[in-house]
Amino acid sequence: MQGKLDGIAMRVPIPDGSVTDFTGIMKKTPSVEAVNAAFKEAARRGPLKNVLEYSEEPLVSADIVGSPASCTFDAGLTMTQGKLVKICGWYDNEWGYSNRLIDLTQIVGTRKTKKARR
């Protein structure tokens, strides 16, 4: 993946909100609509449901505070140019992280319980 991905995370002027700006080079030339549709579907079902949120509304950092999602995909910021794709995702770096720790604890607890029953 070296040379194909780049990104930055920016702290914004509130205690708990951040945004990640991610840029990648794709194998094929995607459209903004196709990229957004893929993220919308990923947020709707599958392993990212309740971890990834999708928004077509304009977002600011204050909108994210208290969100349990690891990422709120901001469809309005998606850009493409040829094979280059730029996406942005917002997150509450305290609450979203805490929710993932709860998820992990539940997974570990379930596995440990299954082993104990053997």
PyMOL commands that place a pseudoatom at each C-alpha (Angstrom):
pseudoatom trace, name=CA, resn=MET, resi=1, chain=A, elem=C, hetatm=0, pos=[0.000, 0.000, 0.000]
pseudoatom trace, name=CA, resn=GLN, resi=2, chain=A, elem=C, hetatm=0, pos=[3.033, 2.274, 0.200]
pseudoatom trace, name=CA, resn=GLY, resi=3, chain=A, elem=C, hetatm=0, pos=[2.554, 5.280, -2.049]
pseudoatom trace, name=CA, resn=LYS, resi=4, chain=A, elem=C, hetatm=0, pos=[-1.146, 4.515, -2.567]
pseudoatom trace, name=CA, resn=LEU, resi=5, chain=A, elem=C, hetatm=0, pos=[-2.648, 5.847, 0.672]
pseudoatom trace, name=CA, resn=ASP, resi=6, chain=A, elem=C, hetatm=0, pos=[-2.223, 9.023, 2.674]
pseudoatom trace, name=CA, resn=GLY, resi=7, chain=A, elem=C, hetatm=0, pos=[-4.224, 10.680, 5.375]
pseudoatom trace, name=CA, resn=ILE, resi=8, chain=A, elem=C, hetatm=0, pos=[-4.234, 13.100, 8.251]
pseudoatom trace, name=CA, resn=ALA, resi=9, chain=A, elem=C, hetatm=0, pos=[-6.315, 13.524, 11.388]
pseudoatom trace, name=CA, resn=MET, resi=10, chain=A, elem=C, hetatm=0, pos=[-7.066, 17.029, 12.576]
pseudoatom trace, name=CA, resn=ARG, resi=11, chain=A, elem=C, hetatm=0, pos=[-8.101, 18.071, 16.042]
pseudoatom trace, name=CA, resn=VAL, resi=12, chain=A, elem=C, hetatm=0, pos=[-10.804, 20.681, 15.814]
pseudoatom trace, name=CA, resn=PRO, resi=13, chain=A, elem=C, hetatm=0, pos=[-11.610, 23.486, 18.259]
pseudoatom trace, name=CA, resn=ILE, resi=14, chain=A, elem=C, hetatm=0, pos=[-13.727, 21.404, 20.647]
pseudoatom trace, name=CA, resn=PRO, resi=15, chain=A, elem=C, hetatm=0, pos=[-12.539, 18.936, 23.291]
pseudoatom trace, name=CA, resn=ASP, resi=16, chain=A, elem=C, hetatm=0, pos=[-13.718, 15.682, 21.707]
pseudoatom trace, name=CA, resn=GLY, resi=17, chain=A, elem=C, hetatm=0, pos=[-14.275, 16.044, 17.961]
pseudoatom trace, name=CA, resn=SER, resi=18, chain=A, elem=C, hetatm=0, pos=[-11.842, 15.228, 15.173]
pseudoatom trace, name=CA, resn=VAL, resi=19, chain=A, elem=C, hetatm=0, pos=[-11.892, 14.698, 11.426]
pseudoatom trace, name=CA, resn=THR, resi=20, chain=A, elem=C, hetatm=0, pos=[-9.777, 12.370, 9.314]
pseudoatom trace, name=CA, resn=ASP, resi=21, chain=A, elem=C, hetatm=0, pos=[-8.918, 13.324, 5.739]
pseudoatom trace, name=CA, resn=PHE, resi=22, chain=A, elem=C, hetatm=0, pos=[-8.005, 10.218, 3.729]
pseudoatom trace, name=CA, resn=THR, resi=23, chain=A, elem=C, hetatm=0, pos=[-6.662, 10.123, 0.178]
pseudoatom trace, name=CA, resn=GLY, resi=24, chain=A, elem=C, hetatm=0, pos=[-6.111, 6.980, -1.882]
pseudoatom trace, name=CA, resn=ILE, resi=25, chain=A, elem=C, hetatm=0, pos=[-5.313, 5.852, -5.411]
pseudoatom trace, name=CA, resn=MET, resi=26, chain=A, elem=C, hetatm=0, pos=[-7.782, 3.298, -6.767]
pseudoatom trace, name=CA, resn=LYS, resi=27, chain=A, elem=C, hetatm=0, pos=[-7.270, 0.629, -9.423]
pseudoatom trace, name=CA, resn=LYS, resi=28, chain=A, elem=C, hetatm=0, pos=[-10.252, 1.945, -11.397]
pseudoatom trace, name=CA, resn=THR, resi=29, chain=A, elem=C, hetatm=0, pos=[-11.626, 5.455, -11.877]
pseudoatom trace, name=CA, resn=PRO, resi=30, chain=A, elem=C, hetatm=0, pos=[-14.496, 5.847, -9.380]
pseudoatom trace, name=CA, resn=SER, resi=31, chain=A, elem=C, hetatm=0, pos=[-17.235, 8.457, -9.299]
pseudoatom trace, name=CA, resn=VAL, resi=32, chain=A, elem=C, hetatm=0, pos=[-18.170, 10.444, -6.204]
pseudoatom trace, name=CA, resn=GLU, resi=33, chain=A, elem=C, hetatm=0, pos=[-21.569, 8.736, -6.339]
pseudoatom trace, name=CA, resn=ALA, resi=34, chain=A, elem=C, hetatm=0, pos=[-20.013, 5.250, -6.375]
pseudoatom trace, name=CA, resn=VAL, resi=35, chain=A, elem=C, hetatm=0, pos=[-17.709, 6.023, -3.452]
pseudoatom trace, name=CA, resn=ASN, resi=36, chain=A, elem=C, hetatm=0, pos=[-20.563, 7.482, -1.411]
pseudoatom trace, name=CA, resn=ALA, resi=37, chain=A, elem=C, hetatm=0, pos=[-22.849, 4.558, -2.276]
pseudoatom trace, name=CA, resn=ALA, resi=38, chain=A, elem=C, hetatm=0, pos=[-20.223, 2.082, -1.044]
pseudoatom trace, name=CA, resn=PHE, resi=39, chain=A, elem=C, hetatm=0, pos=[-19.880, 3.871, 2.290]
pseudoatom trace, name=CA, resn=LYS, resi=40, chain=A, elem=C, hetatm=0, pos=[-23.640, 4.256, 2.644]
pseudoatom trace, name=CA, resn=GLU, resi=41, chain=A, elem=C, hetatm=0, pos=[-24.114, 0.522, 2.154]
pseudoatom trace, name=CA, resn=ALA, resi=42, chain=A, elem=C, hetatm=0, pos=[-21.261, -0.337, 4.539]
pseudoatom trace, name=CA, resn=ALA, resi=43, chain=A, elem=C, hetatm=0, pos=[-22.861, 1.830, 7.234]
pseudoatom trace, name=CA, resn=ARG, resi=44, chain=A, elem=C, hetatm=0, pos=[-26.269, 0.273, 6.632]
pseudoatom trace, name=CA, resn=ARG, resi=45, chain=A, elem=C, hetatm=0, pos=[-25.371, -3.389, 7.190]
pseudoatom trace, name=CA, resn=GLY, resi=46, chain=A, elem=C, hetatm=0, pos=[-22.543, -5.824, 7.668]
pseudoatom trace, name=CA, resn=PRO, resi=47, chain=A, elem=C, hetatm=0, pos=[-19.645, -5.637, 10.116]
pseudoatom trace, name=CA, resn=LEU, resi=48, chain=A, elem=C, hetatm=0, pos=[-19.513, -1.822, 10.073]
pseudoatom trace, name=CA, resn=LYS, resi=49, chain=A, elem=C, hetatm=0, pos=[-23.167, -1.299, 11.001]
pseudoatom trace, name=CA, resn=ASN, resi=50, chain=A, elem=C, hetatm=0, pos=[-23.297, 0.806, 14.190]
pseudoatom trace, name=CA, resn=VAL, resi=51, chain=A, elem=C, hetatm=0, pos=[-19.561, 1.516, 13.870]
pseudoatom trace, name=CA, resn=LEU, resi=52, chain=A, elem=C, hetatm=0, pos=[-19.698, 3.594, 10.688]
pseudoatom trace, name=CA, resn=GLU, resi=53, chain=A, elem=C, hetatm=0, pos=[-22.355, 6.263, 10.195]
pseudoatom trace, name=CA, resn=TYR, resi=54, chain=A, elem=C, hetatm=0, pos=[-23.146, 7.964, 6.889]
pseudoatom trace, name=CA, resn=SER, resi=55, chain=A, elem=C, hetatm=0, pos=[-24.240, 11.584, 6.520]
pseudoatom trace, name=CA, resn=GLU, resi=56, chain=A, elem=C, hetatm=0, pos=[-25.263, 13.683, 3.548]
pseudoatom trace, name=CA, resn=GLU, resi=57, chain=A, elem=C, hetatm=0, pos=[-25.941, 16.669, 5.824]
pseudoatom trace, name=CA, resn=PRO, resi=58, chain=A, elem=C, hetatm=0, pos=[-23.253, 19.345, 6.192]
pseudoatom trace, name=CA, resn=LEU, resi=59, chain=A, elem=C, hetatm=0, pos=[-21.330, 18.545, 9.381]
pseudoatom trace, name=CA, resn=VAL, resi=60, chain=A, elem=C, hetatm=0, pos=[-19.281, 20.584, 11.812]
pseudoatom trace, name=CA, resn=SER, resi=61, chain=A, elem=C, hetatm=0, pos=[-17.199, 19.303, 14.693]
pseudoatom trace, name=CA, resn=ALA, resi=62, chain=A, elem=C, hetatm=0, pos=[-19.896, 20.022, 17.296]
pseudoatom trace, name=CA, resn=ASP, resi=63, chain=A, elem=C, hetatm=0, pos=[-22.265, 17.623, 15.464]
pseudoatom trace, name=CA, resn=ILE, resi=64, chain=A, elem=C, hetatm=0, pos=[-19.991, 14.706, 16.297]
pseudoatom trace, name=CA, resn=VAL, resi=65, chain=A, elem=C, hetatm=0, pos=[-19.651, 15.118, 20.055]
pseudoatom trace, name=CA, resn=GLY, resi=66, chain=A, elem=C, hetatm=0, pos=[-21.419, 12.212, 21.742]
pseudoatom trace, name=CA, resn=SER, resi=67, chain=A, elem=C, hetatm=0, pos=[-21.552, 10.030, 18.623]
pseudoatom trace, name=CA, resn=PRO, resi=68, chain=A, elem=C, hetatm=0, pos=[-20.906, 6.360, 19.454]
pseudoatom trace, name=CA, resn=ALA, resi=69, chain=A, elem=C, hetatm=0, pos=[-19.666, 5.670, 15.908]
pseudoatom trace, name=CA, resn=SER, resi=70, chain=A, elem=C, hetatm=0, pos=[-15.978, 5.225, 15.169]
pseudoatom trace, name=CA, resn=CYS, resi=71, chain=A, elem=C, hetatm=0, pos=[-16.523, 7.292, 12.030]
pseudoatom trace, name=CA, resn=THR, resi=72, chain=A, elem=C, hetatm=0, pos=[-19.266, 9.451, 10.563]
pseudoatom trace, name=CA, resn=PHE, resi=73, chain=A, elem=C, hetatm=0, pos=[-18.606, 9.494, 6.837]
pseudoatom trace, name=CA, resn=ASP, resi=74, chain=A, elem=C, hetatm=0, pos=[-19.179, 12.990, 5.401]
pseudoatom trace, name=CA, resn=ALA, resi=75, chain=A, elem=C, hetatm=0, pos=[-20.542, 12.360, 1.890]
pseudoatom trace, name=CA, resn=GLY, resi=76, chain=A, elem=C, hetatm=0, pos=[-20.483, 16.062, 1.035]
pseudoatom trace, name=CA, resn=LEU, resi=77, chain=A, elem=C, hetatm=0, pos=[-16.686, 16.152, 1.242]
pseudoatom trace, name=CA, resn=THR, resi=78, chain=A, elem=C, hetatm=0, pos=[-16.004, 13.228, -1.114]
pseudoatom trace, name=CA, resn=MET, resi=79, chain=A, elem=C, hetatm=0, pos=[-13.891, 14.160, -4.129]
pseudoatom trace, name=CA, resn=THR, resi=80, chain=A, elem=C, hetatm=0, pos=[-12.477, 12.214, -7.046]
pseudoatom trace, name=CA, resn=GLN, resi=81, chain=A, elem=C, hetatm=0, pos=[-10.031, 13.127, -9.779]
pseudoatom trace, name=CA, resn=GLY, resi=82, chain=A, elem=C, hetatm=0, pos=[-9.169, 10.280, -12.080]
pseudoatom trace, name=CA, resn=LYS, resi=83, chain=A, elem=C, hetatm=0, pos=[-8.121, 7.381, -9.845]
pseudoatom trace, name=CA, resn=LEU, resi=84, chain=A, elem=C, hetatm=0, pos=[-7.516, 9.676, -6.868]
pseudoatom trace, name=CA, resn=VAL, resi=85, chain=A, elem=C, hetatm=0, pos=[-10.188, 9.622, -4.133]
pseudoatom trace, name=CA, resn=LYS, resi=86, chain=A, elem=C, hetatm=0, pos=[-10.453, 11.894, -1.096]
pseudoatom trace, name=CA, resn=ILE, resi=87, chain=A, elem=C, hetatm=0, pos=[-12.876, 11.150, 1.746]
pseudoatom trace, name=CA, resn=CYS, resi=88, chain=A, elem=C, hetatm=0, pos=[-13.428, 12.600, 5.209]
pseudoatom trace, name=CA, resn=GLY, resi=89, chain=A, elem=C, hetatm=0, pos=[-14.769, 11.034, 8.362]
pseudoatom trace, name=CA, resn=TRP, resi=90, chain=A, elem=C, hetatm=0, pos=[-15.638, 12.694, 11.641]
pseudoatom trace, name=CA, resn=TYR, resi=91, chain=A, elem=C, hetatm=0, pos=[-15.365, 11.066, 15.068]
pseudoatom trace, name=CA, resn=ASP, resi=92, chain=A, elem=C, hetatm=0, pos=[-15.662, 11.789, 18.768]
pseudoatom trace, name=CA, resn=ASN, resi=93, chain=A, elem=C, hetatm=0, pos=[-12.204, 10.694, 19.840]
pseudoatom trace, name=CA, resn=GLU, resi=94, chain=A, elem=C, hetatm=0, pos=[-13.387, 9.955, 23.387]
pseudoatom trace, name=CA, resn=TRP, resi=95, chain=A, elem=C, hetatm=0, pos=[-16.920, 8.537, 23.114]
pseudoatom trace, name=CA, resn=GLY, resi=96, chain=A, elem=C, hetatm=0, pos=[-16.468, 6.627, 19.854]
pseudoatom trace, name=CA, resn=TYR, resi=97, chain=A, elem=C, hetatm=0, pos=[-13.284, 5.037, 21.200]
pseudoatom trace, name=CA, resn=SER, resi=98, chain=A, elem=C, hetatm=0, pos=[-15.004, 4.139, 24.481]
pseudoatom trace, name=CA, resn=ASN, resi=99, chain=A, elem=C, hetatm=0, pos=[-17.797, 2.406, 22.569]
pseudoatom trace, name=CA, resn=ARG, resi=100, chain=A, elem=C, hetatm=0, pos=[-15.302, 0.280, 20.667]
pseudoatom trace, name=CA, resn=LEU, resi=101, chain=A, elem=C, hetatm=0, pos=[-13.703, -0.754, 23.985]
pseudoatom trace, name=CA, resn=ILE, resi=102, chain=A, elem=C, hetatm=0, pos=[-17.130, -1.894, 25.166]
pseudoatom trace, name=CA, resn=ASP, resi=103, chain=A, elem=C, hetatm=0, pos=[-17.555, -3.888, 21.937]
pseudoatom trace, name=CA, resn=LEU, resi=104, chain=A, elem=C, hetatm=0, pos=[-14.138, -5.482, 22.414]
pseudoatom trace, name=CA, resn=THR, resi=105, chain=A, elem=C, hetatm=0, pos=[-14.876, -6.350, 26.036]
pseudoatom trace, name=CA, resn=GLN, resi=106, chain=A, elem=C, hetatm=0, pos=[-18.098, -8.071, 24.988]
pseudoatom trace, name=CA, resn=ILE, resi=107, chain=A, elem=C, hetatm=0, pos=[-16.258, -10.079, 22.313]
pseudoatom trace, name=CA, resn=VAL, resi=108, chain=A, elem=C, hetatm=0, pos=[-13.509, -11.149, 24.708]
pseudoatom trace, name=CA, resn=GLY, resi=109, chain=A, elem=C, hetatm=0, pos=[-16.068, -12.013, 27.388]
pseudoatom trace, name=CA, resn=THR, resi=110, chain=A, elem=C, hetatm=0, pos=[-18.053, -14.157, 24.960]
pseudoatom trace, name=CA, resn=ARG, resi=111, chain=A, elem=C, hetatm=0, pos=[-14.969, -16.061, 23.808]
pseudoatom trace, name=CA, resn=LYS, resi=112, chain=A, elem=C, hetatm=0, pos=[-13.730, -16.615, 27.324]
pseudoatom trace, name=CA, resn=THR, resi=113, chain=A, elem=C, hetatm=0, pos=[-17.167, -17.898, 28.361]
pseudoatom trace, name=CA, resn=LYS, resi=114, chain=A, elem=C, hetatm=0, pos=[-17.242, -20.328, 25.413]
pseudoatom trace, name=CA, resn=LYS, resi=115, chain=A, elem=C, hetatm=0, pos=[-13.804, -21.703, 26.352]
pseudoatom trace, name=CA, resn=ALA, resi=116, chain=A, elem=C, hetatm=0, pos=[-14.852, -22.085, 29.995]
pseudoatom trace, name=CA, resn=ARG, resi=117, chain=A, elem=C, hetatm=0, pos=[-17.862, -24.196, 28.965]
pseudoatom trace, name=CA, resn=ARG, resi=118, chain=A, elem=C, hetatm=0, pos=[-15.697, -26.791, 27.200]
for i in range(1, 118): cmd.bond("trace and resi %d" % i, "trace and resi %d" % (i + 1))
show_as sticks, trace
zoom trace
